[in-house]
Structures are given as C-alpha cells and as structure tokens.
C-alpha cells in the first residue's frame, strides 16, 4: 500500500474528501497538538486540560476533544456525579500519534531561532 506522502510526492493527491486529510487536520491543529502533549503522561479533567492549553476557548477545546475522541485518539470518561466530572486520557492509538506530534513540536521548538532568522531576513 502506498503512503499518503508517496502519493503527494508524486503529484497523486488524494481526493478532497479522503478521510486521511480529515484526520491529519484534526491531529495537526494547534489545539490538538497541545492537547496531545498535555495528555501524554496523564489523565486530565476538562478544567485541568484547559489550564494546560493556554489561550484555547472552552468551545474550541470541546470541539478539539470531540474530534480526537471520534478519531480514536482519546478516551472520555464521564463520572455520574454532581457537578459533572469528565476525564480525558490517550488511547493506545493516541499515545502513538502523540509521540509523532511531540517529535514535530520539539523539532520546531529546537529550530525556532533558525526559522525566525529566515523571517527577519525577508
């Protein structure tokens, strides 16, 4: 089976409605990347996750978590208590994708001085 990157490399782009594009969009959004990093080694409640992902609105965090859950990357566990208690954690598939996303985020962070020097030279 040919990978998506091979198809892109040879100009054989997949169709616009291809599921892989949707999943790629979900896991590479800023908020998804930060959620996957935050959940890497822990289970977090919604409010804890929101504090670990500064700048995200409640609505956007909910939307991001729903997409990651639908794709099978996170578990959402609801406790039947008042007030509601919901916890999020990575699934085995989520741990796998999180590792790749973390490597990309780390690469960007380590190379930000070089990247910014290119921006300044423009």
Phi, psi and omega in degrees: 000132181279138181282163177299319181296324176296318181295320178292316182302323182264012176078012179260069182295142177288166181296156182300326182266020179293133181301329181296326178295320180295315179296317179302317179298319181296312187279344181256004175291152181307313185292323178294317179301312181294324177294315180298320177295315181296325182271000185309313186239014183205164172260132184230147171282164182305312183295323178293319179296319180297323178291328180279348180240075184300139176095346181279138176280160178301318180296315181291323177296316177300315180298315180297314181296322178297315178297316180294326177290315179299326180278355177086018182267335179228152172262140175241115181248122181256129176260136182277075180222166176241127355291164182302142180233117181234134178239148180238140176211163179278142171278172174304320177294322178295321177296323180293311180291325179300320180299318179292318180295320179297319178298319178295314180298318178296319179299315180299313182299318180291334183256008182300324177300318179294316181298315181293328178294325175294320179296320181291330182280351180282000000 
